[in-house]
Amino acid sequence: SPGFVRYDAASPKGRITAWVDPKEATTNHESIDTWKAMVPKAGSGGQKIPDVVLGTPWVGEAPSICTQSFLFVNLDSKEQAESVLTYYRTKFLRFLVSRRKITQDTTKDSYMWVPVQKWDRVWTDEDLYAMYDLTRDEIEFIESQIKTMSFEVGIDES
């Protein structure tokens, strides 16, 4: 319907999508019209090594809103959101998050040690390992702790 926006919410069966009046949003009104890199707050709890650490991310198109079951980064374009998702999927980022995340719940504080990048490219572990001058031992340790996550990007069509 005209004027309605995409709404992402969590349910016992997984993520659901609906269309709602943007006036229903109770917070973050300034975010409605932005592109977003969206991630579930819940991820694995780190009981099994190697671990994936975080849940599957997706691009939230503008305009959209979501429940507090998700964290998001506001961005200016689809391309920037896709760049954030490639970074999010790296073992480098997920390893840093794993050092601060002690339960399945992921908060903003879980990302405290994650450096912000420029959102103008596809990020890979190889790029990040070189950028931060990691040693072979450090790389092998990260690789032994963190599972691979798919690098497909795009808007979630569900």
C-alpha positions as CSV (number, residue, x, y, z in Angstrom):
1,S,0.0,0.0,0.0
2,P,1.2,3.5,-0.7
3,G,3.0,5.2,2.2
4,F,3.7,1.9,4.0
5,V,7.2,0.7,4.7
6,R,8.9,-2.7,5.1
7,Y,8.9,-3.9,8.7
8,D,11.2,-6.7,9.8
9,A,10.5,-8.5,13.1
10,A,11.6,-11.7,14.8
11,S,9.2,-14.6,15.5
12,P,9.7,-18.1,16.9
13,K,9.8,-19.3,13.3
14,G,12.5,-16.8,12.2
15,R,12.4,-13.4,10.7
16,I,9.1,-12.1,9.3
17,T,8.4,-9.2,7.0
18,A,5.3,-7.1,6.9
19,W,4.3,-3.6,5.6
20,V,3.3,-1.0,8.1
21,D,2.5,2.7,8.4
22,P,5.9,4.4,9.3
23,K,4.0,6.3,12.1
24,E,4.0,3.0,14.0
25,A,7.8,3.4,14.6
26,T,8.4,4.3,18.2
27,T,12.1,5.2,17.8
28,N,14.8,6.0,15.2
29,H,12.5,7.9,13.0
30,E,15.5,9.5,11.3
31,S,16.5,6.0,10.1
32,I,13.3,5.1,8.2
33,D,14.5,6.6,4.9
34,T,18.1,5.3,5.0
35,W,19.6,2.1,3.5
36,K,20.7,-0.2,6.3
37,A,23.0,-3.1,6.9
38,M,20.8,-5.2,9.2
39,V,21.9,-7.9,11.6
40,P,20.1,-10.1,14.1
41,K,21.0,-9.4,17.8
42,A,21.0,-13.1,18.4
43,G,23.8,-15.2,17.2
44,S,25.6,-18.3,18.3
45,G,26.7,-18.4,21.9
46,G,30.2,-19.6,21.2
47,Q,29.9,-23.0,22.8
48,K,31.5,-24.7,19.7
49,I,34.8,-23.8,18.1
50,P,35.1,-23.0,15.3
51,D,32.0,-20.7,15.6
52,V,30.1,-18.5,13.2
53,V,29.6,-16.0,16.1
54,L,26.9,-13.8,14.4
55,G,23.7,-14.2,12.6
56,T,23.1,-13.8,8.8
57,P,23.1,-10.1,7.8
58,W,21.0,-8.5,5.0
59,V,20.5,-5.2,3.3
60,G,17.5,-3.2,4.5
61,E,16.2,-1.1,1.7
62,A,15.0,2.5,2.2
63,P,12.4,3.0,3.6
64,S,12.2,0.4,6.3
65,I,11.9,-0.2,10.0
66,C,12.6,-3.1,12.3
67,T,12.1,-4.3,15.9
68,Q,14.8,-4.3,18.6
69,S,15.6,-7.9,17.6
70,F,18.0,-6.4,15.0
71,L,20.9,-4.0,15.0
72,F,21.6,-1.8,12.0
73,V,23.9,0.7,10.4
74,N,22.4,3.7,8.5
75,L,23.9,4.2,5.1
76,D,23.5,6.4,2.1
77,S,23.2,3.7,-0.6
78,K,22.7,0.1,-1.4
79,E,26.3,-0.2,-2.4
80,Q,27.5,1.0,1.0
81,A,25.2,-1.4,2.7
82,E,26.6,-4.3,0.6
83,S,30.1,-3.2,1.5
84,V,29.2,-3.3,5.3
85,L,27.8,-6.8,4.8
86,T,31.0,-8.1,3.2
87,Y,33.0,-6.7,6.2
88,Y,30.5,-8.2,8.6
89,R,31.0,-11.7,7.1
90,T,34.7,-11.6,7.5
91,K,36.4,-13.8,10.0
92,F,38.4,-10.8,11.1
93,L,35.3,-8.8,12.3
94,R,33.6,-11.9,13.8
95,F,36.7,-12.8,15.7
96,L,36.9,-9.3,17.2
97,V,33.2,-9.5,18.2
98,S,33.8,-13.0,19.7
99,R,36.3,-11.6,22.2
100,R,33.6,-9.3,23.7
101,K,30.4,-11.5,23.2
102,I,29.8,-13.9,26.0
103,T,26.2,-15.0,25.2
104,Q,24.1,-15.4,22.1
105,D,22.9,-11.8,22.5
106,T,25.0,-9.3,20.5
107,T,24.9,-5.7,21.6
108,K,26.5,-2.5,20.3
109,D,29.2,-3.0,22.9
110,S,30.1,-6.3,21.2
111,Y,31.4,-4.3,18.3
112,M,33.6,-2.0,20.4
113,W,36.9,-3.4,19.1
114,V,35.8,-3.6,15.5
115,P,37.5,-0.8,13.4
116,V,35.2,1.2,11.1
117,Q,36.1,1.0,7.4
118,K,35.3,2.9,4.3
119,W,32.2,1.5,2.6
120,D,33.4,1.6,-0.9
121,R,34.5,-1.9,-1.6
122,V,34.1,-5.6,-1.0
123,W,36.0,-6.5,2.1
124,T,37.9,-9.8,2.5
125,D,39.9,-11.4,5.3
126,E,43.0,-11.2,3.1
127,D,42.6,-7.4,2.7
128,L,42.1,-7.0,6.4
129,Y,44.9,-9.3,7.5
130,A,47.3,-7.3,5.3
131,M,45.8,-3.9,6.3
132,Y,46.4,-4.6,10.0
133,D,49.7,-6.5,9.4
134,L,48.7,-9.7,11.2
135,T,51.3,-12.4,11.6
136,R,50.9,-15.9,10.2
137,D,50.2,-17.2,13.7
138,E,47.5,-14.6,14.3
139,I,45.8,-15.4,11.0
140,E,45.9,-19.2,11.7
141,F,44.4,-18.6,15.2
142,I,41.6,-16.5,13.8
143,E,41.0,-19.1,11.0
144,S,40.9,-21.9,13.6
145,Q,38.3,-20.1,15.8
146,I,35.8,-18.7,13.2
147,K,33.7,-20.5,10.6
148,T,33.3,-19.2,7.1
149,M,30.1,-17.2,6.4
150,S,28.7,-16.9,2.9
151,F,29.7,-13.8,0.9
152,E,26.5,-13.4,-1.1
153,V,25.2,-9.8,-1.0
154,G,22.1,-8.1,-2.0
155,I,18.7,-7.1,-0.8
156,D,16.8,-9.7,1.0
157,E,13.7,-10.5,-1.0
158,S,11.8,-12.4,1.7
